[in-house]
């Protein structure tokens, strides 16, 4: 149920009385609230806002029949206001008048197709009829009007949760129905792996959400957006994985003998509006020991880690002046979470080689969540939203480095490299 407040200038006194009545009621002064509303009703008995408020009072008192009569009069006085039709629908539904409720809902949606309360009511009426599939569709439309990561308005919070549960249940039923049909098709084609099809069906049936690349610097169009790449596309990973024990040994030596070389991975200057990094900014809870940093080799660090430096040569590192390669040991402290974020450009990919991984650590890219396994690398597109967590009581450590996206040709790499370098020089701070 929604409140209506017409804003015509001649209505100002009536609206002030209604608002004062609401304020009194909100603070428990029921008698004063009733008196103020009664005065408004005496002054303008046919005013749609007055009729609506009286109807809402009747609904709160479980007098739906009286409320329906008041809402009917309100919609006759102001047929262009969706909330009046929505409130009428609520009273009809309470009286078991399902078709009359649906008619009122459709009137509201004809005026405002994204009217949240009406969309939720439509789903509820269909659900009550046993039409669960179309109810879920109505609920999807309702949920689509809510801004991401924003709590539902308190007046419809329970209905929103009911909508989410209905959609979840319908998604599961749809996925099951599709898979029953696909099973025979898979068998006909040898029953092998159909990763892209599986991903497509997950998206179609609402089992997962689509996350598009959102680079903070450069977006390269018309190349695939892939969360985790197929490791078969990177045959050199085997040789790097084979060096895991030696790389881990060098990291252990660093942690004992050169802790001063560790620095906060997140280190933005004051005044940068990046609230998500507030807790980790300039914090050693997420620290890095750089071997390459924005295209600059860290000679002293590489001298301490010769086997790691040698292994990095096996990868097609992203070499762009003042930007890449970047390679470092990443140390994430116990009970630390890296918030969802995206990287700078999809012309490069990121490689993780897990070295020290306690229990209760995890990683998400888009809608895919994985656990690190020591010595098993993966490659992902860091311009797709990703996050990491270490909920253990021990640090987590890995080798991280960037490589060229294999979907770029050699010529495209050269052109991207040149454009990036020009961009950097163009905005460089001039010194005298």
N, C-alpha and C positions, 0 to 999 in steps of 0.2 A: 504494500500500500504506500502511496506517495502523497506528499503534501503539495497543494497548488497555491500559488501566490500571484495572481494577476497583477500587472504592474501599471495599469492605467492610472494617470495622475488623479482622477476623481475618486479613486478607490483608496487613497492614502490613509484616510482615517479608519476605514474598515480593516485594512491590512494591519494597521498599528494595533487595533484591538485584538485581532487574531494572534499576532505575534506576542502580545503581552499575555494573552491567555495561555499560549504554548509555554512561555517562559515560566509562568506561575505553576503550570502543571508539572514542568520538568523539575521544579524544586519542591514538589510535594504539597503545594498550596492549592489543592483541588477545588475548594470552595471558591477561592478568588478566580481560578481559571474558569469555572462554570459561569460565574457572574459576568466576567468579561465577554465570554462567548455569547451569553444570553443578550448582552447589550448590543453586540454586533448583529445578532439575529433580529433584534427588535428594530435596529436602524436600517438593515438591508436584508430582509428575510429571503429574497430571491437571488441574492448575490451568490455566484458559483463558488467562491472561496469559502463563504459562510456555510453553504450547504455541504461542501466537501468536508470541512472541519467537523461539522455536526455528524456527518456520516462516519468519519474516522472515530469519533467518540463512541458512536453506537457499535462499531466493530469491536472496540476495546471492551465494551460491555457485553459482548456476545449477543447483540441484538441485530443480527444480519439482515432480517427482513426490513426493519426500520432504516438501516444503513442503505439498503438497495433503493428504497424509495427516495432517499435524499440524494444519492449518487445519480439516479435517473434524472431528477430535477436539475442537478448540477450539469450533466451532459447536455441537457436541453438548453440550458442557459449559455453554455460555452462548449459547443461540440468540437472545437478545434484544439482542445487540450488533451494530450494522450494520457496524462496521469488521472484525469477524471474517469476515462474509460477503463483504465487499469484498476482503479478502485472499485468501479462498478463490477468489473469482472471478479474481483476478490469476494465481493458480497454475494454474487450469484453462485460462485463456486462453493461458498460456505453453505448455501441453501440447497446444494445438489443440482443446481440448474446448469449443467455442464455446457449445453449448446448455447444458452444465453451468455454464459461466461466467455465461450470461444468467440461469439459474435462481437462482444465488447473488446476482447483482446485484439481481434482483427481490425477493429475501428482504430484502436490505439496505434497499431503497427502501420496502418495506412497513413497515419499522420507522421509518425516517427519510427521508421523501420528498425532503428537501433535502440529502441526503448527497453532498457534492461529488465525492469519489473515485468513488462508484458511478455517479453521473450521467455522469461522464466515461468510465467504463468502458463504460457502456451505449452511448454514442455510438461508441466505438471498435469494439465488437463489431458494431454495425449497419453501420459503415463497412466493416469487413472482409468483411461479407456482400454488399457492393455496394448496400446500402440507404442511399444517401447522403442522401436527403431526410429520412428519419426519424432518421438519425444527426444531422443538423443540428438537428432539433427537440430531441433529447436534449441536444446540446451547448448549445443556447440555454437550456435549463432549468438546466444546470450553471453557465453564465456568469451567470445571473440571481442565483445565490446569493452571488456575489462582491460585496463592498461597492464602490461607485464609487471610482475613483482609488486602489485598494488593490492592491499587488502580489499575485500568486497565491502560495500557500504553496510553498516550494521543492520539496517532495516531488511536487507535481503541476504545476509550472510548464510543463514541456514539453507535457503533455497539455492544459493550458489554451490554450497557443499553437496547438496543433493544432486545438482546438475553435474558436478564433476564426477560423482560416483556413477551416475547414469552413463556418462560418456565413457568412463573407464570400462564399465561392464560391456557396453556396446562395442568398444574397440576390441575387447577380448573375443567376443562372439564373432565379430567380422573376421578377425585374424584366423580363428578356428575354421570358419566356413571357407575362407580362401585356401587355407593349407590343405583341407580335405580335397579340394579340386586340384590343387597343384601337385599333390602326391603322385597321382598317376602320370602327370606330365613330366615330373622329375624322373620317374622311373623310365619313361619312354626315351629320355635323353641320357640314360646311363647312370642317373642318380648321383652325379658328381656335385662339386661345389658350385653354387650360383650366388656368389657373394653380393653382386650388384642387384640381382633380383630380390634376394632376401632383404637387402636394405630398402629397396623400393617398396616391398610389401609392408615392412615395418612402418614406413612413413605413411603409406596409404591407409593402414589400419590404426594409425594413431599410437602404435607401440613405441615410437620414438619421434623426436622433433627434428626438423631440418635446421641446421646451422650453416649459414653462408659465410664465406670468407669476409672478414671485416678488418683489413690491414690498417694500421695506424699511419702508414706512409704511402706505399705504392701498391696499387692493385693491377695485376696483369690479367686482362680478360681472355676468355675462351680457352682456359685450361681447366682440367677437372678439379673440382673441390672434393678432396678425399681426406677423411679424418686420419686413419692409419693406412699407410701404403703397404702393398704386398711386398714382403721382404725379398721375394724372388726377383724384384726389380733392382735389387742392390746386392749383387753377388759378392762385393767386397766386404759386406758386413761379416761374413764368416771369418775372414782373417782378423778383423778387429776383435770379434768375440773371442777368438782363440788366444788373444793377448790379455784377456780379462784379469787373470791372476797377477800378471806383471803390472798392469795398470793399477789394480787395487793396491798392490804393494807400494807403488810409488805414491799413491794418495795417502796411505797410512804413514809413510815417512814424512810427507808434507805436514800432516796433522800433528805430528810430534815435533818436528824440527823447524817448521816455518809457518806457524800459525799467524804470524804478523802479515803474511802474504794474503791471508783471507780478507775479503772486504765485502761489505753489504752488496748484494746483487741489485737491490733497489736503492737508488741514491738520487732522488730528484731534489732540485733546489727548492727553497721555501717559495711559497706563492703559486706553485704549479697545482691546478685544480684536478688532482687525481685522488679522490677520496678513497678509492678502493685500496690504495697502497698506504693509507695512513698508518696502519699498524706495522707494516714491514719496512717502510721508508727509513733508510739509513740504519737498519737493524741487522745484526749478525745472526738473527734467527734463520735468515736465508742468506747464506754467504757464498762467495765464489772465489775460486783460485784460478785466475785466468792464465791460459797458455797463449791464446790469441785474444785480443780485445779490440773490437771494432777495426780489424785489419792490421793491428800492430802486434807483432810478436813480442811476447814477454820473455826475453832471453834468459833471465835468471831462473824463471820458473821452468822454462823448457829444459834448462840444464839439469834441474833437479828431477825431471820426469822424461828422460830420453826415450824410453820405450813407448810412452804415451805419445810423445811428439812424432815418433817414427810411425806409429799406427795411424795417426791422423793424416799422414801423407797418402794413405790408401784411398781416402774419400775425396770426392770432387767438391772440395770446400768452396764456399761462395766468396770469391775474391773481388772485392770492390773497395777502392781506396776510402779509408775512414769509415767503412761500414762492415767489411768482412775480409777474412773469416773471423769468426768468434768461436772459441773453444775453451771450456772451463770445467773444473770440478765443481759440482753443485752440492752444497751441504744444507739440508733442511733439518732444523732442530726438532727435537721431540715436541709433540703437541703443537704443531705449527701447520697452518693452512695457507696455501697460496690461492688468492681469490680468483674467480673467473676473469680472464683477460684475453687479449689477442695480440699477435705479433705485428711486425712492421710491414712485411711484404710477402706475397705468395710466390715471388720469384725464387724464394729459397724455402727449404724444408729444414726441420729440426730432428736431430738424432739423439736418442737417449741410450746410453749403455749403463744399465744398473750395476752398481758395485757393492754397496752395502744397503740392504733392504730389510728392515725389521718388519714384524707383523703389523697389520693395521695401517698400511700405506696404500694409496691408490691414486689414480690419474684418470681424468675424463677429458676427452676431446669431443666436442659436439654432444651427441647423445650416447657415445660409446665410453664405457668405463672399463679400465683394465688394471691389473696388478702387475707391478714390476717383478721380474724374475732375474736374480743376479746372473750376469753374463749373457742375457738375451736382449738384444737391441731391438728398437723399433724406430720407424721414421714416420713423422706426422706433419701436418700443415698447421703451423702455430698461428695462422691468421684466423682459424676457426676457434671459437671460444673454447678455452680449456682451463682446467684448474687441477691442483694437486694437494694432497694432504698427507701428513705424518701424524697419526693419532697414537703412536707408540711412545715409549719412554726412552727411546734411543734415537740418535741422529740417522738420517737417511742420506746416502751419498751416491752420486753418479757422474759419469762423464757426459757432457752435453756439447754438441757442436752443430754448425749449420752447413748445409750443402745446397748446390744448385737444384732447383726443381727440374726433374728429368724431362718434363714436357716442354721445356725451352730448348730451342735449337742453339747451336753454337753461335750463329749470327745474332739470335735474339739475346743471348747472354751478353755478347759484346755491346749491343745497343743499349740494353738495360744498364750495364756497367757504366757506359759513357753518360747516359742520361742522369743516373744517380750521382755521379761525380760532379757533373755540371750543376745539379741542384744544390749539392752541398757547398760548392764554391760560390754560387750565386747568393746564398743567404749567409755566407760566412761573415763573422764580425771583423770589420776592418780595424787594424791596429796601426798606429803611427809611431 
